[in-house]
C-alpha cells in the first residue's frame, strides 16, 4: 500500500524542511510548495496530494485566496490551515478548511489532525472538520 502524500505549502524553507522530515518519519510522503502557483500546479499533476497543509500567510495572494482556489479546483482534498496566529481559528474566512492547526515546535497535533482527516475520506466536510485538533462545533 502506498504512503499518503501531503503537500506542504509554506513560504518558510525551514518550516517546509522541518515538516518534511517529521511527516516522512511518521509514514507520509511529502511534496512542497512555497507560493500559491506551485500549490495549484500540483493539482494538475497525476500525483495529486492526499492532503494539503497550507500556511495562512502564503505569499502574494495569502492563505484565504489559495484556499478558495483549492476548493473550486479540488474540493475532495482535505486542507489544513497551518498558522502562527491562534486567533485564525476564529476567522470565518477559513470556513472552507478542514482543520486549523497552530504552528508550534512539536508537530504531534498536526500529525494527529492529518491522520484523522485522511481516515475520514469520503465523508462530508461538515463531518470531518477539526479546529486545533478538535472537531469544529464540538464545544470541547
Secondary structure, DSSP 8 states (H G I E B T S, - for coil): ----EEEEE-S-HHHHHHHHHHHHHTT-EEEEESBHHHHHHHTTSSS--SEEEEETT-BTTHHHHHHHHHHHH-TTSEEEEEES-GGGGG-GGGTTSSEEEE--S-THHHHHHHHHHHHTTTS-HHHH-EETTEETT---
